[in-house]
Amino acid sequence: MLSEEENLATLTRLVERFEREVEEPMFLEREWAAPFARGTVGIRLRVEQFVCKRKLSQDKDPVSRRNVIERLREPGPYQHPALADEVERELD
């Protein structure tokens, strides 16, 4: 198990990793995040195997899937035209 300090540092890095990619990022401030971090348990796991599966939003309705495709085609941090093409192929 991670110590309280290690856990807070890990959560801060995790949020920073994903938020820095968005237009208006929101980062964790230590004083604000510390009480929330106390309510979580951080652990280290050794990864011995990855099993990858492609989901491509197939469990979503067609309108939601079209929305995903449009967002993947737009400029910005989530732009990924090749993935949009794959999702579209699965839709058709």
Backbone as JSON, one array per atom type, in Angstrom:
{
  "sequence": "MLSEEENLATLTRLVERFEREVEEPMFLEREWAAPFARGTVGIRLRVEQFVCKRKLSQDKDPVSRRNVIERLREPGPYQHPALADEVERELD",
  "N": [[0.83, -1.17, 0.0], [0.42, 2.28, -0.69], [1.89, 5.06, 0.99], [0.19, 7.79, 2.65], [1.21, 10.2, 1.67], [2.58, 9.35, -0.69], [0.4, 8.39, -2.11], [-1.17, 10.7, -2.52], [0.63, 12.15, -4.1], [0.76, 10.46, -6.33], [-1.92, 10.52, -7.26], [-2.05, 13.22, -7.92], [-0.17, 13.37, -10.03], [-1.44, 11.66, -11.86], [-3.86, 13.02, -12.45], [-2.74, 15.35, -13.53], [-1.48, 14.3, -15.8], [-3.61, 13.62, -17.55], [-5.2, 15.94, -17.62], [-3.56, 17.95, -18.69], [-3.84, 17.76, -21.37], [-6.2, 18.89, -22.19], [-8.24, 21.74, -23.14], [-8.92, 23.61, -21.09], [-7.38, 22.95, -18.49], [-7.68, 21.35, -15.27], [-6.05, 21.19, -12.34], [-4.94, 19.3, -9.46], [-4.98, 20.84, -6.35], [-2.95, 20.8, -3.56], [-3.97, 21.27, -0.87], [-6.71, 21.13, -1.26], [-7.05, 18.6, -2.38], [-6.02, 16.74, -0.56], [-7.85, 15.79, 1.55], [-9.55, 14.17, -0.02], [-7.78, 12.32, -1.07], [-7.14, 10.91, 1.22], [-9.34, 9.33, 1.43], [-8.94, 7.32, -0.35], [-7.23, 4.35, -1.46], [-4.04, 3.63, -2.31], [-2.25, 1.39, -4.29], [0.48, -0.66, -5.38], [0.91, -2.57, -8.23], [2.26, -5.38, -9.85], [2.48, -5.73, -13.22], [1.82, -8.44, -15.1], [0.74, -9.4, -17.39], [-0.85, -8.2, -20.3], [-4.04, -7.91, -21.68], [-5.49, -7.08, -24.51], [-8.34, -5.51, -25.84], [-10.6, -4.5, -28.35], [-13.0, -2.09, -28.2], [-14.49, 0.07, -29.26], [-16.85, 1.54, -28.92], [-19.11, -0.06, -29.39], [-21.2, -0.78, -27.76], [-22.83, 1.37, -27.55], [-25.52, 3.58, -28.53], [-26.46, 4.42, -31.96], [-26.45, 7.26, -32.35], [-24.82, 8.24, -30.28], [-22.46, 6.96, -30.99], [-21.92, 8.17, -33.45], [-21.42, 10.72, -32.5], [-19.03, 10.26, -31.06], [-17.36, 9.63, -33.2], [-17.37, 12.08, -34.59], [-16.13, 13.77, -32.65], [-13.6, 12.61, -32.57], [-12.65, 13.33, -35.03], [-12.42, 16.08, -34.93], [-10.27, 18.97, -34.5], [-7.98, 19.06, -31.78], [-7.25, 17.83, -28.41], [-8.2, 15.22, -28.48], [-8.22, 14.39, -31.03], [-8.18, 12.0, -33.54], [-8.13, 10.74, -36.33], [-7.74, 8.22, -37.63], [-8.65, 6.35, -35.77], [-11.29, 7.23, -35.64], [-12.11, 6.42, -38.18], [-11.99, 3.63, -37.83], [-13.96, 3.21, -35.86], [-16.14, 4.06, -37.3], [-16.24, 2.14, -39.36], [-16.98, -0.1, -37.87], [-19.49, 0.7, -37.15], [-20.94, 0.69, -39.51]],
  "CA": [[0.0, 0.0, 0.0], [1.17, 3.53, -0.71], [1.68, 5.96, 2.12], [-0.72, 8.89, 2.34], [1.94, 11.16, 0.84], [2.78, 8.73, -2.01], [-0.91, 8.3, -2.76], [-1.52, 12.05, -2.97], [1.53, 12.48, -5.22], [0.35, 9.65, -7.48], [-3.18, 11.07, -7.76], [-1.73, 14.51, -8.53], [0.46, 13.09, -11.34], [-2.45, 11.07, -12.73], [-4.73, 14.1, -12.91], [-1.95, 16.22, -14.41], [-1.23, 13.6, -17.07], [-4.76, 13.69, -18.44], [-5.71, 17.31, -17.72], [-2.71, 18.83, -19.49], [-4.2, 17.58, -22.77], [-7.46, 19.56, -22.49], [-8.14, 23.19, -23.35], [-8.94, 24.3, -19.8], [-7.04, 21.91, -17.51], [-7.91, 21.57, -13.84], [-5.07, 20.4, -11.62], [-5.22, 19.14, -8.04], [-4.24, 21.65, -5.4], [-2.65, 19.94, -2.43], [-4.87, 21.47, 0.27], [-8.05, 20.69, -1.65], [-7.06, 17.18, -2.73], [-5.57, 15.88, 0.55], [-8.94, 15.02, 2.17], [-10.04, 13.15, -0.95], [-6.75, 11.29, -1.16], [-7.25, 10.08, 2.42], [-10.45, 8.41, 1.21], [-8.58, 6.33, -1.37], [-6.12, 3.47, -1.11], [-3.14, 3.45, -3.43], [-1.46, 0.16, -4.24], [1.34, -0.94, -6.53], [0.7, -3.91, -8.77], [3.18, -5.79, -10.91], [1.74, -6.16, -14.41], [2.44, -9.62, -15.68], [0.15, -9.69, -18.69], [-1.86, -7.29, -20.84], [-4.98, -8.48, -22.62], [-6.08, -5.93, -25.18], [-9.57, -5.73, -26.59], [-11.12, -3.31, -29.03], [-14.41, -1.9, -27.87], [-14.96, 0.97, -30.32], [-18.19, 2.07, -28.59], [-20.17, -0.88, -29.99], [-22.33, -0.91, -26.84], [-23.55, 2.64, -27.55], [-26.5, 3.77, -29.59], [-25.85, 5.03, -33.16], [-26.25, 8.71, -32.2], [-23.62, 8.4, -29.44], [-21.3, 6.52, -31.77], [-21.63, 9.24, -34.42], [-20.81, 11.8, -31.72], [-17.66, 9.85, -30.82], [-16.65, 9.76, -34.48], [-17.19, 13.52, -34.85], [-15.13, 14.31, -31.71], [-12.29, 12.1, -32.97], [-12.24, 14.02, -36.26], [-12.22, 17.5, -34.65], [-8.96, 19.34, -33.96], [-7.93, 19.13, -30.33], [-6.46, 16.78, -27.75], [-8.75, 13.88, -28.73], [-8.23, 14.15, -32.48], [-7.57, 10.72, -33.94], [-8.91, 10.36, -37.51], [-7.66, 6.78, -37.93], [-9.57, 5.68, -34.85], [-12.63, 7.58, -36.1], [-12.39, 5.54, -39.31], [-12.27, 2.28, -37.31], [-15.28, 3.22, -35.2], [-17.15, 4.18, -38.37], [-16.34, 0.84, -40.03], [-17.74, -0.97, -36.98], [-20.87, 1.2, -37.14], [-21.61, 0.35, -40.78]],
  "C": [[0.88, 1.25, 0.0], [0.9, 4.31, 0.57], [0.73, 7.06, 1.69], [-0.06, 9.9, 1.4], [2.17, 10.62, -0.57], [1.47, 8.69, -2.79], [-1.33, 9.66, -3.32], [-0.65, 12.45, -4.17], [1.13, 11.73, -6.48], [-0.94, 10.19, -8.09], [-2.93, 12.4, -8.47], [-1.12, 14.32, -9.91], [-0.55, 12.52, -12.32], [-3.38, 12.14, -13.3], [-3.98, 15.01, -13.87], [-1.74, 15.59, -15.78], [-2.38, 13.75, -18.05], [-5.28, 15.12, -18.62], [-4.86, 18.2, -18.61], [-3.05, 18.75, -20.98], [-5.47, 18.35, -23.15], [-7.28, 21.07, -22.51], [-8.09, 23.97, -22.04], [-8.65, 23.29, -18.68], [-7.35, 22.33, -16.08], [-6.97, 20.63, -13.08], [-5.44, 20.33, -10.14], [-4.35, 20.09, -7.23], [-4.12, 20.83, -4.12], [-3.67, 20.06, -1.29], [-6.27, 20.94, -0.04], [-8.1, 19.18, -1.82], [-6.74, 16.26, -1.55], [-6.72, 15.13, 1.23], [-9.5, 13.92, 1.27], [-9.05, 11.99, -1.06], [-6.81, 10.36, 0.05], [-8.36, 9.05, 2.28], [-10.17, 7.36, 0.15], [-7.42, 5.49, -0.86], [-5.29, 3.27, -2.37], [-2.33, 2.17, -3.25], [-0.59, 0.07, -5.48], [1.1, -2.39, -6.95], [1.75, -4.19, -9.84], [2.31, -6.3, -12.07], [2.49, -7.32, -15.02], [1.91, -9.94, -17.06], [-0.84, -8.59, -19.05], [-2.75, -8.08, -21.77], [-5.71, -7.3, -23.24], [-7.33, -6.34, -25.96], [-10.01, -4.41, -27.2], [-12.61, -3.2, -28.75], [-15.09, -1.04, -28.93], [-16.41, 1.4, -30.15], [-19.33, 1.23, -29.13], [-21.36, -1.07, -29.05], [-23.17, 0.36, -26.76], [-24.55, 2.71, -28.69], [-25.84, 4.5, -30.77], [-25.58, 6.53, -33.03], [-24.99, 8.97, -31.37], [-22.37, 8.01, -30.21], [-20.92, 7.56, -32.81], [-20.97, 10.42, -33.72], [-19.35, 11.5, -31.42], [-16.82, 10.05, -32.08], [-16.37, 11.24, -34.79], [-16.12, 14.12, -33.94], [-13.72, 13.84, -32.09], [-11.76, 12.77, -34.23], [-11.94, 15.5, -36.02], [-10.78, 17.78, -34.19], [-9.04, 19.41, -32.43], [-7.22, 17.94, -29.74], [-6.95, 15.36, -28.03], [-8.8, 13.54, -30.22], [-7.49, 12.86, -32.81], [-8.38, 10.18, -35.14], [-8.87, 8.87, -37.83], [-8.59, 5.99, -37.02], [-11.01, 5.99, -35.22], [-13.04, 6.68, -37.26], [-12.73, 4.12, -38.84], [-13.65, 2.2, -36.66], [-16.38, 3.27, -36.25], [-17.33, 2.85, -39.11], [-17.17, -0.12, -39.18], [-19.21, -0.58, -36.95], [-21.64, 0.73, -38.38], [-21.92, -1.1, -40.93]]
}
